[in-house]
């Protein structure tokens, strides 16, 4: 049955004008004249038999009908753009995003190996600040994302688990003696926090049964776990690090583990792929390679505790 829709050009003009709340800016964006945008919107208003904008001099705002129409039109154009992008995208190019700390301390060397094993695929890796456990493949120009996930994945996403996050203290080797630290050593140390809410130290202390025995209010707070571990390596205090992300620095003696007990945070690093593209050969190869590398990585030998364990 034929769809009874208004002209696409009119909907396009409406979406731009409604998003920008300006006919002139919409005209610039669409490479049209302002009068053309006005005519297209008038066509749409005639089609629906109601006003979509409230005009007050040069200012425009959405009418009640316009506010009802805009969300669906926006979603429709997003879906169109996404579908068109899939046809244009080169299947041999993998656009991957990941948080900065993971990129620097694990993903970059792993992806170097992937490129050697699969030279036919071009991996474009973007390291960006992001919400830790969310990706929107319909709005973001990526084919995959490696994220720290601590909640259920969104619908329409295939998840490959890589490794769990295990938290433990890390410090400059000169600060660490031959014996593991005691509680009083930790109480006297300057704490370095990977996040401003100090949650990583709080999780570790809770898992160790030490919450409330160490002051969390002092010390330096950073924006990433990588910055906190780097500050620890330079001798500015003791940080909470991730067992996998500190493995290389520990192996080469750049950092040491003053209290070699790791506590599970409950989060895990995963590869997320859009379900409709997860069977593409390039993305299948990527998922299998990352999972294999995560499974066979060499980590420091430490005791591991779940958060409900108490020493």
Wavefront OBJ file of the C-alpha trace (Angstrom):
o trace
v 0.000 0.000 0.000
v 1.324 3.434 -0.923
v 2.577 5.489 2.040
v 0.600 8.700 2.499
v 3.505 10.940 3.434
v 4.099 14.633 2.741
v 6.951 15.542 0.362
v 10.373 14.587 1.668
v 11.826 17.998 0.764
v 9.202 19.664 2.965
v 9.966 17.377 5.897
v 13.680 18.079 5.432
v 13.083 21.833 5.543
v 10.889 21.448 8.631
v 13.475 19.334 10.495
v 16.266 21.815 9.853
v 14.176 24.867 10.770
v 12.780 23.174 13.886
v 16.223 22.018 15.025
v 17.826 25.423 14.441
v 14.724 27.526 15.248
v 15.646 29.716 12.292
v 14.462 29.719 8.689
v 17.580 31.569 7.538
v 20.002 29.154 9.231
v 18.015 26.229 7.854
v 18.313 27.762 4.381
v 22.104 28.039 4.785
v 22.369 24.438 5.936
v 20.248 23.123 3.056
v 21.779 25.439 0.422
v 18.360 26.972 -0.284
v 16.929 30.467 -0.134
v 14.977 31.491 2.937
v 11.863 31.947 0.811
v 12.240 28.358 -0.455
v 12.379 27.058 3.119
v 9.271 29.087 3.946
v 7.428 27.653 0.912
v 8.391 24.081 1.842
v 7.139 24.531 5.388
v 3.923 26.126 4.108
v 3.440 23.031 1.923
v 3.776 20.895 5.043
v 1.351 23.058 7.024
v -1.178 22.804 4.188
v -0.727 19.036 4.177
v -1.475 18.753 7.921
v -3.924 21.622 8.082
v -2.237 23.316 11.029
v 0.589 25.668 11.902
v 3.927 24.085 12.740
v 5.675 27.288 13.803
v 4.712 30.358 15.786
v 6.151 33.397 14.018
v 6.907 36.542 16.024
v 8.754 38.975 13.802
v 12.083 37.350 12.926
v 11.780 34.879 15.805
v 10.169 31.479 15.324
v 9.270 28.765 17.761
v 7.555 25.422 17.407
v 3.810 25.221 17.820
v 2.271 22.364 19.771
v 1.787 20.479 16.497
v 5.400 21.154 15.512
v 6.650 19.797 18.832
v 4.646 16.604 18.245
v 5.995 16.185 14.726
v 9.699 16.889 15.291
v 10.815 13.754 17.257
v 9.460 11.326 14.668
v 10.851 13.300 11.737
v 14.281 13.492 13.420
v 14.318 9.745 14.060
v 13.307 9.117 10.466
v 16.150 11.181 9.041
v 18.595 9.553 11.469
v 17.500 6.138 10.204
v 17.836 7.246 6.580
v 21.304 8.643 7.192
v 22.375 5.459 8.954
v 21.086 3.225 6.149
v 22.786 5.316 3.468
v 26.049 5.315 5.414
v 26.040 1.523 5.501
v 25.923 1.356 1.701
v 28.732 3.878 1.313
v 31.000 2.463 3.994
v 33.944 0.348 2.892
v 33.579 -3.105 4.450
v 37.371 -3.367 4.789
v 37.554 -0.285 7.026
v 36.903 -0.762 10.768
v 36.048 2.416 12.640
v 36.690 1.643 16.296
v 36.460 3.823 19.391
v 37.752 3.230 22.906
v 38.462 5.222 26.089
v 41.938 6.807 26.404
v 43.352 4.700 29.260
v 42.475 1.403 27.610
v 43.780 2.632 24.264
v 47.197 3.638 25.593
v 47.773 0.720 27.934
v 46.231 -2.245 26.099
v 44.499 -1.632 22.807
v 47.251 0.079 20.786
v 49.758 -2.804 20.990
v 46.982 -5.350 20.476
v 45.751 -3.558 17.362
v 49.300 -3.407 16.004
v 49.257 -7.206 16.043
v 45.828 -7.277 14.394
v 47.079 -5.103 11.523
v 50.003 -7.456 10.968
v 47.760 -10.522 10.910
v 45.031 -8.861 8.818
v 46.745 -6.324 6.542
v 43.688 -6.265 4.280
v 41.708 -4.372 6.934
v 42.202 -0.696 7.713
v 41.535 0.029 11.392
v 40.700 3.636 12.237
v 40.976 3.880 16.029
v 39.497 6.894 17.812
v 40.276 7.430 21.470
v 37.694 9.778 22.927
v 36.107 10.793 26.193
v 32.875 8.903 26.472
v 30.233 7.465 28.684
v 31.837 4.279 29.940
v 29.151 1.782 28.953
v 27.167 3.288 26.092
v 27.463 3.568 22.346
v 24.861 4.652 19.787
v 25.772 3.119 16.442
v 22.866 4.934 14.779
v 24.296 8.360 15.622
v 28.034 7.741 15.978
v 30.272 6.974 12.961
v 31.771 3.771 14.371
v 31.621 0.082 13.520
v 32.642 -1.047 16.986
v 33.556 0.176 20.449
v 35.607 -1.258 23.297
v 33.977 -0.031 26.500
v 34.054 -0.564 30.237
v 30.605 -1.979 30.865
v 28.847 -2.375 34.194
v 25.241 -2.614 33.022
v 23.158 -4.505 30.495
v 24.114 -3.746 26.869
v 21.696 -1.747 24.733
v 19.378 -3.519 22.309
v 20.719 -4.321 18.869
v 24.308 -4.786 20.024
v 26.487 -7.905 20.001
v 28.890 -8.074 22.949
v 32.202 -9.932 23.119
v 33.610 -10.014 26.637
v 37.334 -9.271 26.846
v 38.434 -9.026 30.483
v 37.118 -8.025 33.891
v 38.319 -4.950 35.736
v 40.394 -5.861 38.797
v 41.458 -2.954 41.017
v 44.536 -2.821 43.249
v 47.039 -0.247 44.590
v 50.026 0.725 42.465
v 53.069 2.846 43.393
v 56.616 3.735 42.407
v 58.987 0.810 43.184
v 61.084 2.996 45.543
v 57.991 3.450 47.726
v 57.397 -0.277 48.076
v 59.533 -2.415 50.352
v 60.134 -6.137 50.236
v 57.080 -6.855 52.369
v 53.459 -6.034 51.403
v 52.087 -2.900 52.990
v 50.142 -2.907 56.211
v 47.111 -0.792 56.985
v 49.202 1.933 58.641
v 51.351 2.229 55.487
v 48.243 2.855 53.426
v 46.870 5.330 55.953
v 50.084 7.353 55.758
v 50.261 7.403 51.937
v 48.970 10.102 49.595
v 46.092 8.533 47.671
v 45.750 9.209 43.935
v 42.194 8.870 42.618
v 41.349 7.902 38.992
v 37.962 9.638 39.339
v 36.725 12.677 41.211
v 34.105 10.652 43.059
v 36.908 8.396 44.430
v 34.841 5.308 43.644
v 37.770 3.045 42.668
v 39.544 3.383 46.010
v 36.163 2.996 47.724
v 35.465 -0.255 45.839
v 38.879 -1.686 46.684
v 38.686 -0.754 50.357
v 35.168 -2.186 50.575
v 36.306 -5.459 49.038
v 39.219 -5.604 51.478
v 37.023 -4.896 54.491
v 38.908 -1.637 55.090
v 36.258 0.918 54.172
v 36.190 3.644 56.816
v 39.724 2.870 57.996
v 41.451 4.948 55.295
v 40.679 8.610 54.650
v 39.345 9.053 51.102
v 38.940 12.819 51.245
v 42.543 13.840 50.657
v 44.908 13.204 47.776
v 44.808 14.150 44.114
v 41.905 13.292 41.802
v 42.331 12.727 38.062
v 40.072 12.227 35.059
v 41.353 8.785 34.019
v 42.923 5.711 35.552
v 45.896 6.176 33.214
v 46.697 9.623 34.640
v 46.458 8.323 38.205
v 48.780 5.385 37.466
v 51.238 7.692 35.696
v 51.325 9.968 38.735
v 51.961 6.933 40.932
v 54.839 5.824 38.688
v 56.385 9.291 39.138
v 56.236 8.941 42.914
v 53.420 11.339 43.783
v 51.498 8.789 45.813
v 49.716 5.459 45.543
v 46.966 5.029 42.970
v 44.328 2.462 42.242
v 45.116 0.724 38.975
v 43.578 -1.969 36.823
v 45.368 -5.322 36.814
v 45.411 -5.616 33.024
v 46.250 -1.988 32.299
v 49.259 -2.002 34.647
v 50.650 -5.361 33.499
v 53.319 -3.972 31.156
v 54.550 -1.317 33.612
v 54.734 -3.941 36.359
v 56.659 -6.381 34.167
v 59.308 -3.795 33.273
v 59.639 -2.588 36.877
v 58.235 0.882 36.298
v 55.625 0.388 39.013
v 55.197 -1.994 41.927
v 52.257 -3.420 43.855
v 52.400 -2.402 47.530
v 49.328 -4.490 48.429
v 49.087 -7.304 45.840
v 45.412 -8.093 46.289
v 43.035 -7.273 43.434
v 39.329 -6.640 43.979
v 36.762 -7.117 41.216
v 34.941 -3.872 40.459
v 32.034 -5.677 38.829
v 32.727 -3.998 35.468
v 34.310 -5.589 32.419
v 35.834 -4.455 29.163
v 33.827 -5.603 26.154
v 33.764 -5.182 22.408
v 30.391 -3.935 21.185
v 29.317 -4.379 17.572
v 26.018 -3.462 15.921
v 24.096 -6.714 15.518
v 23.215 -6.099 11.874
v 26.905 -5.840 10.937
v 28.521 -8.207 13.424
v 28.750 -11.010 10.830
v 30.874 -8.954 8.436
v 34.257 -10.697 7.965
v 36.278 -7.703 9.214
v 34.267 -7.349 12.412
v 34.218 -11.098 13.037
v 38.003 -11.165 12.684
v 38.336 -8.254 15.085
v 36.101 -9.857 17.728
v 37.937 -13.181 17.575
v 41.356 -11.542 17.672
v 40.601 -9.286 20.656
v 39.028 -12.140 22.601
v 42.068 -14.357 21.957
v 44.512 -11.654 23.003
v 42.560 -10.951 26.184
v 42.429 -14.653 27.056
v 46.195 -15.204 26.663
v 47.582 -12.023 28.193
v 50.134 -12.340 31.005
v 49.117 -10.580 34.204
v 50.894 -10.000 37.544
v 50.385 -12.814 40.025
v 48.172 -11.430 42.771
v 45.426 -12.628 45.058
v 41.958 -11.904 43.691
v 38.876 -11.124 45.723
v 35.286 -10.512 44.836
v 33.812 -7.416 46.448
v 31.848 -9.414 49.009
v 35.017 -11.123 50.256
v 36.679 -9.758 53.384
v 40.267 -10.363 54.391
l 1 2 3 4 5 6 7 8 9 10 11 12 13 14 15 16 17 18 19 20 21 22 23 24 25 26 27 28 29 30 31 32 33 34 35 36 37 38 39 40 41 42 43 44 45 46 47 48 49 50 51 52 53 54 55 56 57 58 59 60 61 62 63 64 65 66 67 68 69 70 71 72 73 74 75 76 77 78 79 80 81 82 83 84 85 86 87 88 89 90 91 92 93 94 95 96 97 98 99 100 101 102 103 104 105 106 107 108 109 110 111 112 113 114 115 116 117 118 119 120 121 122 123 124 125 126 127 128 129 130 131 132 133 134 135 136 137 138 139 140 141 142 143 144 145 146 147 148 149 150 151 152 153 154 155 156 157 158 159 160 161 162 163 164 165 166 167 168 169 170 171 172 173 174 175 176 177 178 179 180 181 182 183 184 185 186 187 188 189 190 191 192 193 194 195 196 197 198 199 200 201 202 203 204 205 206 207 208 209 210 211 212 213 214 215 216 217 218 219 220 221 222 223 224 225 226 227 228 229 230 231 232 233 234 235 236 237 238 239 240 241 242 243 244 245 246 247 248 249 250 251 252 253 254 255 256 257 258 259 260 261 262 263 264 265 266 267 268 269 270 271 272 273 274 275 276 277 278 279 280 281 282 283 284 285 286 287 288 289 290 291 292 293 294 295 296 297 298 299 300 301 302 303 304 305 306 307 308 309 310 311
